[in-house]
Amino acid sequence: MNREVVTMSSGNTIPQELASLASPLNDAQLNGLQRTISELSPQQLAWVSGYFWGLSQSQASSISTFSSQAATLVSTEPATQLTIIFASQTGNAKGLAEGLEREAQAAGIAVQLFDASDYKGKDLAKETHVIFVASTNGEGEAPDNALALHEFLQSKKAPKLPHLQYGVIGLGDSSYEFFCQTGKDFDAFLEQLGAKRFIERVDCDVDYEHQAAEWKAKALAVVKEAFAITAAQVVQLPVSQTTSPLSQYSKQNPYSATLLTSQKITGRDSGKEVRHIEIDLGESGITYQSGDALGVWYENDTELVNAVLSATGLSGVESVEVDGESLSIHSALMHKYEITAANPQMMTKFAELSGCAKLLELVEDKEKLRLYASRHQVIDVLREKQTKLTAQALLSLLRRLTPRLYSIASSQSEVEDEVHLTVSIVQYTHQDEHRFGGASSYLGQRLEEGDKVKVFIEHNNNFKLPQDDNVPIIMIGPGTGIAPFRSFIQERDNREAKGKNWLFFGDRTFTQDFLYQVEWQKYLKSGVLSRLDVAFSRDQHEKIYVQHRLLEQSELVWQWIQNGAYLYVCGDATHMAKDVHDALIVIAQQQGGLSREQAETYINDLRKAKRYQRDVY
């Protein structure tokens, strides 16, 4: 049967039946499109086709019957698609995954991005190429948003994946025993299910940017080659067309804010110094939600810099190159490198360089090495054996400086263009010398009111108030863990939320350490705060902590949970969070009549349902 065709000056033809078949375009649009493409070369047609496809993906529009059939003639759509899944607790893995998505789009790779909590594990059987970006939470746990997927991939329900190719990039902190454990877990699960790596897993430490950038470039190069995308088919899509608008300020581009207030809120005789910090965001347009964190870029203390230089036999004027910039070693230590907290990796390197017998012995025992690192600073390690180093050798020992994240202690609906923090100053004495935390002493002691501080918002979607304002919430936050709950209460007050609010707070003493006492009393009086239970560990002979108060109120806690209450825990991960978790399991056993195993499953199910959320460190 003869077919009419539309002939273009370049020699390209489109069957008339395709040009008119169920087209979503009106006649004027279709005629205009035909006039435009008649002037294009085959190479130009290929580029335009890919460009239009990229636009359709970014706008989540479906491919029409016309475009899907015409693709047999002029399509450059890749034969397959890359899926990126992120397991993120505080936002680092999410940010890395979003950057990877943008880079894939810019390379013309068909890509889709998923929060692990939104991804169905069985769909892995339909994929050809997947990248997992996974951070590790606490002592080797999967982030809250990845709990269900992590569990599914270990279960008998997980599908066999012989056709899947994958890559894993893990984020973690080598100071912890279970470094990058979640990334290692996903790697092992996928391998056991028959999937094949298209690139080896990489485990990134806290200063992950450079290593992650190299891995991403290699991974996308492999994917691009696998998808057989030619140079003519690469579509450089503007970021504004492929992603939602990004904040002007970020970790890489922080805002220079102004310190408004730094006020001590512990008593004169308290054994610790906690400060209430207020920062002016000015006209930055920065927005945040209750539960988010503020990233703070800090500068190291000059005296500490000089001590490090002295310990390694350097004058401070030696020139080094950092990120392509030439600067003095003194400046590099002030602004570019972590010189406060020791870590096992740094200790191992210095042990090898110095030949220090004590450190070499520690290196052989990983547990003792981690314990030493947690109790000592960089300067203490360097003084274990006086060793003259070159400027470059010193930098090779150190991690890059990374910002500190602080739970935000204010609601923007309450304080508008400000952001508040609750900061405990890390300070102690070591061999008659004072030791201070890098970021906390910068914020709480070295900065003066009116000084500038570089900040950005780290969104935390795993620690958020329920959308329904009628839902009751239980907040457990001893010490500076109280910070986000000050934000929660301010937010619920401003929203006139009807849901009940119950706060458990603990610290050392009532008279010296009751953080924001006047504010909590005001909220109790107004009814915004329904209940307040406190535990001051040193006000009686037997120490009492928040988990004890939970158990004392177990019947009422269980009743609230049964009525749909959300549980929130913020603070120390090593002891408090574990003790609170165990207390909740005991409450489920005693009040719910469950076995230990059933109670553990019940509490973990609350986490998966995001009714039990934790911000622990």
VOGU-3710 file (C-alpha; in Angstrom, 3 decimals, decimal comma):
1> mnrevvtmss> 0,000/0,000/0,000  1,310/3,439/-0,975  1,965/5,873/1,867  2,115/9,651/1,713  5,190/11,165/3,311  6,289/14,594/4,513  9,635/15,349/2,850  12,181/17,718/4,420  14,895/19,653/2,628  17,545/17,674/4,486
11> gntipqelas> 16,216/14,489/2,947  14,539/13,289/6,148  10,983/12,019/5,844  8,236/11,404/8,375  5,326/9,162/7,382  2,140/11,223/7,115  0,261/8,668/9,176  2,697/9,193/12,075  2,499/12,953/11,735  -1,234/12,879/12,285
21> lasplndaql> -1,688/9,796/14,461  -3,322/10,751/17,795  -1,162/13,854/17,987  -1,553/16,009/21,138  -0,621/19,040/18,995  -3,166/21,198/17,217  -2,818/21,768/13,444  -0,955/25,085/13,843  1,543/23,545/16,288  2,092/20,499/14,124
31> nglqrtisel> 2,621/22,586/10,979  5,058/24,838/12,837  6,996/21,813/14,085  7,191/20,350/10,585  8,443/23,668/9,138  11,133/23,862/11,834  12,461/20,322/11,479  12,479/20,551/7,669  15,465/22,884/8,006  17,491/20,610/10,287
41> spqqlawvsg> 20,248/18,152/9,463  20,074/14,592/10,778  22,598/15,485/13,511  20,545/18,524/14,510  17,384/16,410/14,547  19,073/13,954/16,897  20,078/16,742/19,264  16,590/18,315/19,246  14,974/14,944/19,845  17,141/14,345/22,891
51> yfwglsqsqa> 16,535/17,907/24,092  12,755/17,481/23,905  13,011/14,142/25,635  15,024/15,713/28,449  12,389/18,440/28,865  9,630/15,847/29,020  11,465/13,941/31,752  12,140/17,051/33,847  8,509/18,128/33,661  7,209/14,614/34,366
61> ssistfssqa> 5,139/14,680/31,153  4,289/11,445/29,358  5,633/10,586/25,938  2,881/10,877/23,357  1,977/8,197/20,844  3,487/10,345/18,098  6,850/10,819/19,791  7,152/7,190/20,854  6,542/5,918/17,311  8,569/8,627/15,604
71> atlvstepat> 11,432/7,670/17,921  12,130/4,723/15,617  13,365/7,296/13,096  14,954/10,153/15,036  15,075/9,158/18,733  18,086/9,452/20,976  16,337/8,298/24,125  18,644/5,860/25,922  17,604/2,235/25,747  17,618/2,075/29,533
81> qltiifasqt> 17,503/4,275/32,624  19,692/4,932/35,657  17,986/4,827/39,055  19,569/6,558/42,058  18,391/5,632/45,559  19,558/7,529/48,627  19,615/6,370/52,241  20,131/9,555/54,220  19,715/10,563/57,852  20,864/14,182/58,050
91> gnakglaegl> 21,004/15,117/54,374  24,561/14,443/53,175  23,643/11,348/51,151  20,563/13,078/49,783  22,587/16,088/48,665  25,176/13,839/47,037  22,460/11,876/45,244  20,778/15,045/43,979  24,112/16,263/42,621  24,642/12,918/40,915
101> ereaqaagia> 21,186/13,184/39,352  21,973/16,635/37,922  25,287/15,445/36,521  23,591/12,440/34,908  20,981/14,682/33,317  23,659/17,027/32,017  25,349/14,006/30,425  22,126/13,065/28,640  21,504/9,999/30,810  17,913/9,079/31,558
111> vqlfdasdyk> 17,763/9,132/35,342  15,298/8,968/38,204  15,960/9,729/41,881  14,284/8,019/44,846  14,239/8,498/48,580  14,791/4,952/49,903  11,516/5,189/51,834  9,636/5,755/48,564  11,239/2,916/46,622  9,636/-0,541/46,382
121> gkdlakethv> 12,329/-3,190/46,686  10,638/-5,537/44,236  11,061/-2,912/41,509  14,798/-3,625/41,464  13,941/-6,600/39,254  12,814/-4,131/36,575  15,983/-2,039/36,696  19,151/-2,370/34,666  21,428/0,152/36,407  21,093/1,372/39,996
131> ifvastngeg> 23,293/3,507/42,230  22,843/3,475/46,007  24,080/6,510/47,952  24,022/5,392/51,572  25,002/7,024/54,837  25,294/5,088/58,092  23,315/5,991/61,203  24,519/5,492/64,771  26,322/2,216/65,412  26,072/0,773/61,923
141> eapdnalalh> 22,316/1,204/61,505  20,586/2,094/58,273  19,122/5,620/58,156  15,459/5,835/59,135  14,361/6,404/55,540  16,057/3,154/54,456  14,962/0,796/57,234  12,197/-0,872/55,229  14,290/-1,334/52,075  17,275/-2,555/54,109
151> eflqskkapk> 15,060/-5,145/55,788  13,329/-6,158/52,546  16,579/-6,942/50,735  17,495/-9,398/53,501  14,115/-11,130/53,404  12,861/-14,090/51,407  10,619/-11,684/49,479  13,592/-10,017/47,806  13,710/-10,837/44,063  16,659/-12,399/42,262
161> lphlqygvig> 18,524/-9,727/40,297  20,638/-11,391/37,611  20,088/-8,537/35,120  20,861/-5,678/37,490  24,121/-3,752/37,422  24,793/-1,512/40,394  27,164/0,796/42,208  27,298/1,813/45,870  28,836/4,893/47,443  28,884/4,865/51,233
171> lgdssyeffc> 29,230/7,854/53,559  30,446/7,502/57,114  32,970/8,404/59,785  36,038/6,193/60,199  36,123/7,099/63,896  33,248/4,657/64,367  33,555/0,887/64,429  30,911/0,264/61,771  32,321/2,642/59,180  30,023/2,951/56,127
181> qtgkdfdafl> 28,161/-0,164/57,257  24,918/0,660/55,429  26,745/1,010/52,117  28,523/-2,291/52,776  25,165/-3,898/53,610  23,461/-2,799/50,390  26,498/-3,926/48,399  26,366/-7,374/50,008  22,577/-7,722/49,672  22,611/-6,912/45,957
191> eqlgakrfie> 25,511/-9,254/45,288  23,752/-12,089/47,115  20,668/-11,509/44,947  22,724/-11,996/41,801  23,321/-8,384/40,766  26,679/-7,364/39,300  28,753/-4,291/40,179  29,502/-1,981/37,263  31,869/-0,080/39,574  33,491/-0,998/42,885
201> rvdcdvdyeh> 31,957/0,386/46,063  33,681/3,368/47,649  33,551/4,125/51,386  33,877/7,874/52,012  34,933/9,512/55,264  33,588/12,785/56,681  35,607/14,833/54,170  34,048/12,999/51,259  33,683/15,640/48,543  36,832/14,973/46,481
211> qaaewkakal> 36,625/11,174/46,683  32,903/11,222/45,916  33,405/13,519/42,902  35,961/11,134/41,396  33,698/8,117/41,964  30,659/9,853/40,471  32,580/10,796/37,334  33,764/7,208/36,839  30,315/5,773/37,539  28,563/8,054/35,050
221> avvkeafait> 31,204/7,354/32,409  30,517/3,624/32,744  26,751/4,140/32,623  27,007/6,468/29,641  29,064/3,944/27,715  26,636/1,170/28,642  23,729/3,220/27,396  25,595/3,885/24,139  24,973/7,630/24,134  26,926/9,269/21,344
231> aaqvvqlpvs> 28,360/12,752/21,525  25,649/14,032/19,173  22,990/12,774/21,531  24,243/14,455/24,701  21,808/17,108/25,854  23,127/19,878/28,094  19,934/20,792/29,903  19,828/23,948/32,038  19,596/23,097/35,750  16,506/25,261/36,080
241> qttsplsqys> 14,695/22,976/33,640  15,727/19,685/35,193  15,400/20,296/38,890  13,355/22,281/41,298  14,881/25,644/42,223  17,814/25,301/44,592  18,571/27,590/47,499  21,146/30,219/46,681  23,083/29,199/49,786  24,437/25,743/50,522
251> kqnpysatll> 27,286/23,840/52,117  29,462/24,804/49,158  28,166/28,386/49,125  27,347/29,366/52,741  25,714/32,600/53,801  27,754/35,086/55,824  25,336/35,678/58,709  25,699/37,885/61,783  25,981/36,628/65,360  23,325/38,481/67,356
261> tsqkitgrds> 23,431/36,844/70,773  25,588/34,370/72,669  24,149/33,858/76,143  25,127/31,306/78,766  22,031/29,427/79,949  23,589/27,109/82,522  24,112/28,306/86,086  27,272/29,752/87,590  28,057/26,489/89,402  27,168/24,145/86,546
271> gkevrhieid> 29,798/21,647/85,489  29,308/22,593/81,849  28,751/25,659/79,729  25,718/25,691/77,426  24,991/28,786/75,368  21,903/30,039/73,572  23,041/31,372/70,187  20,990/33,693/67,959  22,074/34,325/64,371  20,643/36,901/61,968
281> lgesgityqs> 19,945/35,562/58,468  19,333/39,109/57,214  17,871/39,344/53,735  19,291/35,998/52,625  15,861/34,515/52,000  17,002/31,326/53,751  14,096/29,238/55,016  14,066/26,241/57,340  11,614/23,936/59,060  11,441/22,603/62,578
291> gdalgvwyen> 13,712/19,577/62,765  16,306/20,952/60,337  19,942/21,584/61,250  22,201/24,594/60,782  25,590/23,911/59,233  28,343/26,127/60,644  31,713/26,614/58,950  34,177/27,503/61,677  37,767/28,707/61,907  40,376/26,992/64,037
301> dtelvnavls> 41,904/28,674/67,066  45,163/30,535/66,327  46,807/29,222/69,499  46,021/25,634/68,489  47,371/26,235/64,982  50,633/27,512/66,453  50,863/24,509/68,771  50,452/22,089/65,853  53,134/23,934/63,870  55,501/23,879/66,838
311> atglsgvesv> 54,967/20,154/67,396  55,953/19,395/63,801  58,852/21,837/63,490  57,164/24,215/61,054  57,316/28,007/61,075  53,908/28,610/59,496  55,147/30,448/56,396  55,788/27,303/54,366  53,747/27,328/51,153  51,236/24,580/50,321
321> evdgeslsih> 48,681/24,102/47,570  45,066/23,404/48,503  42,418/23,036/45,800  44,704/24,718/43,283  45,331/27,691/45,579  48,749/28,537/47,001  48,680/29,609/50,654  50,746/29,381/53,813  50,556/26,294/56,007  49,312/28,556/58,831
331> salmhkyeit> 46,381/29,732/56,714  45,631/26,195/55,566  45,445/25,003/59,173  43,258/27,933/60,157  40,649/27,537/57,447  40,999/24,271/55,526  41,869/21,362/57,849  40,492/19,651/60,948  43,086/20,074/63,714  40,934/19,442/66,770
341> aanpqmmtkf> 39,459/15,941/66,880  41,826/13,009/66,435  40,726/9,986/64,412  42,065/6,446/63,885  43,131/7,134/60,295  45,265/10,128/61,305  46,779/8,198/64,202  47,698/5,268/61,972  49,424/7,504/59,444  51,377/9,379/62,122
351> aelsgcakll> 52,397/6,124/63,826  53,951/4,983/60,556  55,657/8,324/59,904  57,027/8,779/63,422  57,697/5,170/64,369  56,113/5,895/67,772  56,023/2,566/69,641  52,945/3,514/71,700  50,896/4,481/68,656  52,078/1,473/66,638
361> elvedkeklr> 50,852/-0,767/69,461  47,480/1,008/69,470  47,148/0,562/65,711  47,196/-3,207/66,249  44,081/-3,011/68,459  41,241/-1,256/66,622  39,085/-0,884/69,728  41,863/0,710/71,782  42,735/2,930/68,800  39,160/4,237/68,563
371> lyasrhqvid> 38,995/4,759/72,319  42,241/6,772/72,319  41,047/8,866/69,355  37,762/9,669/71,125  39,617/10,982/74,192  42,469/12,886/72,562  42,991/15,667/70,070  45,344/16,016/67,116  47,910/17,940/69,185  48,045/15,090/71,734
381> vlrekqtklt> 48,818/12,579/68,982  51,561/14,752/67,506  53,180/15,125/70,928  53,407/11,374/71,484  56,701/11,546/69,591  58,351/14,766/68,490  58,636/14,432/64,716  59,691/17,047/62,212  57,352/17,037/59,213  57,189/18,891/55,946
391> aqallsllrr> 54,136/21,082/55,453  52,737/18,674/52,874  53,368/15,660/55,118  51,430/17,349/57,928  48,463/18,030/55,658  48,516/14,411/54,471  47,727/13,356/58,055  44,703/15,613/58,439  41,114/15,517/57,322  39,668/18,466/55,492
401> ltprlysias> 37,664/20,835/57,658  33,951/20,024/57,540  31,075/22,094/58,933  29,402/21,169/62,194  25,661/20,553/62,178  23,523/21,870/65,048  19,850/21,064/65,582  17,913/24,288/65,117  16,289/25,509/68,334  13,758/27,917/66,830
411> sqsevedevh> 10,728/27,978/64,578  10,941/30,438/61,699  7,291/31,293/62,220  8,344/32,575/65,657  11,721/34,248/65,005  11,402/35,103/61,281  14,852/36,037/59,885  16,775/34,537/62,778  17,950/31,043/63,629  18,665/29,878/67,190
421> ltvsivqyth> 21,013/27,161/68,454  21,683/25,473/71,792  25,431/24,832/71,960  27,346/22,960/74,648  30,969/24,140/74,765  33,313/21,156/74,604  36,099/21,849/77,094  38,267/19,798/79,431  41,779/19,630/80,837  44,465/17,289/79,521
431> qdehrfggas> 47,802/17,193/81,321  47,228/20,659/82,772  46,317/22,099/79,357  42,877/23,293/78,318  41,242/21,523/75,395  38,281/22,944/73,477  35,956/21,741/70,754  36,652/23,363/67,384  33,175/24,550/66,396  31,616/24,955/69,844
441> sylgqrleeg> 34,432/27,167/71,155  34,350/29,189/67,914  30,613/29,820/68,241  30,410/30,203/71,978  33,722/31,813/72,953  35,764/33,205/70,081  33,020/34,909/68,082  31,850/38,294/69,316  28,336/39,637/68,858  28,236/41,357/65,478
451> dkvkvfiehn> 30,856/39,043/63,938  30,130/37,131/60,743  29,669/33,370/60,624  29,232/31,205/57,511  26,099/29,074/57,689  23,704/26,988/55,613  20,598/24,891/56,219  20,783/21,098/56,258  17,228/19,874/55,783  16,291/16,769/57,761
461> nnfklpqddn> 13,211/15,059/56,377  13,640/12,244/58,905  12,854/14,492/61,875  9,656/16,370/61,182  6,438/17,229/62,979  3,366/15,265/61,831  1,420/17,012/59,098  -1,768/16,547/61,100  -1,763/19,166/63,881  -4,232/17,067/65,877
471> vpiimigpgt> -1,723/14,252/66,394  -0,136/14,063/69,887  3,664/14,034/70,172  6,103/12,789/72,824  9,516/14,508/72,841  12,528/13,047/74,662  15,508/15,394/74,732  18,030/15,526/77,584  20,792/18,149/77,597  21,200/20,028/74,315
481> giapfrsfiq> 18,884/17,432/72,791  16,195/19,875/73,925  17,027/22,166/70,975  14,681/20,850/68,264  11,827/20,519/70,744  12,001/24,231/71,502  11,492/24,620/67,744  8,659/22,056/67,718  6,758/23,802/70,518  7,188/27,246/68,971
491> erdnreakgk> 5,927/25,884/65,664  2,908/24,135/67,154  2,089/27,229/69,188  2,147/29,440/66,093  0,096/26,924/64,115  -2,394/26,680/66,998  -2,068/22,911/66,746  -4,623/21,010/68,811  -2,485/17,910/69,324  -1,124/17,330/72,836
501> nwlffgdrtf> 2,613/17,796/73,490  4,567/15,859/76,123  8,211/16,673/76,892  10,769/14,538/78,752  13,856/16,545/79,675  16,909/15,528/81,670  20,201/17,001/82,804  22,486/17,071/85,833  20,827/19,445/88,317  17,572/21,382/88,530
511> tqdflyqvew> 19,126/24,650/89,730  22,066/24,804/87,309  21,094/22,872/84,170  17,365/23,301/83,496  17,709/24,689/79,976  14,950/27,158/78,938  13,135/26,567/82,246  11,132/29,797/82,098  9,948/29,076/78,569  8,743/25,564/79,458
521> qkylksgvls> 6,872/26,896/82,454  5,193/29,482/80,219  4,138/26,805/77,742  2,821/24,612/80,538  0,768/27,479/81,908  -0,699/28,340/78,499  -1,504/24,698/77,757  0,707/24,446/74,670  2,818/21,938/76,598  0,499/19,277/77,987
531> rldvafsrdq> 2,994/17,456/80,221  6,592/17,951/81,347  8,552/15,174/83,044  12,109/15,949/84,146  15,040/13,845/85,339  17,967/15,551/87,060  20,516/12,825/87,548  22,578/14,400/90,330  19,825/15,840/92,531  19,462/12,600/94,496
541> hekiyvqhrl> 21,692/9,734/95,577  20,450/7,383/92,880  20,919/8,727/89,365  17,693/9,149/87,411  17,572/9,601/83,634  14,838/10,203/81,064  14,413/6,483/80,371  13,486/5,996/84,031  10,796/8,682/83,757  9,455/6,970/80,643
551> leqselvwqw> 9,157/3,675/82,500  7,474/5,392/85,461  4,843/6,737/83,069  4,690/3,574/80,964  0,901/3,149/81,128  0,242/6,706/79,940  3,049/6,571/77,348  1,497/3,413/75,900  -1,925/5,043/75,876  -0,556/8,004/73,914
561> iqngaylyvc> 1,142/5,660/71,440  -2,092/3,732/70,970  -3,802/7,061/70,292  -1,426/7,726/67,433  1,317/9,737/69,162  4,588/10,391/67,360  7,789/9,737/69,345  10,878/11,944/68,981  14,316/11,413/70,526  17,231/13,838/70,277
571> gdathmakdv> 20,677/13,748/71,878  23,455/11,311/72,693  23,480/8,230/70,469  25,976/6,186/72,462  24,013/5,756/75,688  20,817/7,820/75,969  19,218/6,862/72,656  19,888/3,162/73,258  18,501/3,317/76,800  15,373/5,143/75,623
581> hdaliviaqq> 14,888/2,615/72,827  15,148/-0,255/75,307  12,669/1,500/77,612  10,151/1,769/74,774  10,523/-1,946/74,072  9,917/-2,715/77,761  6,810/-0,494/77,721  5,495/-2,348/74,662  6,115/-5,665/76,450  4,526/-4,688/79,743
591> qgglsreqae> 1,633/-2,573/78,519  0,982/-4,311/75,213  1,408/-7,871/76,446  4,020/-8,559/73,776  7,013/-10,843/73,780  10,459/-9,233/73,542  10,665/-10,088/69,847  7,144/-8,781/69,162  7,884/-5,580/71,087  11,081/-4,979/69,094
601> tyindlrkak> 9,147/-5,467/65,862  6,402/-3,112/67,062  8,845/-0,308/67,918  10,761/-0,790/64,658  7,496/-0,637/62,751  6,855/2,743/64,373  10,211/3,898/62,965  9,334/2,679/59,487  6,004/4,501/59,701  7,914/7,647/60,777
611> ryqrdvy> 6,046/7,711/64,064  9,318/7,176/65,936  12,004/9,584/64,757  15,490/10,188/66,119  18,085/12,922/65,747  21,053/11,436/67,595  24,765/12,103/67,464
//
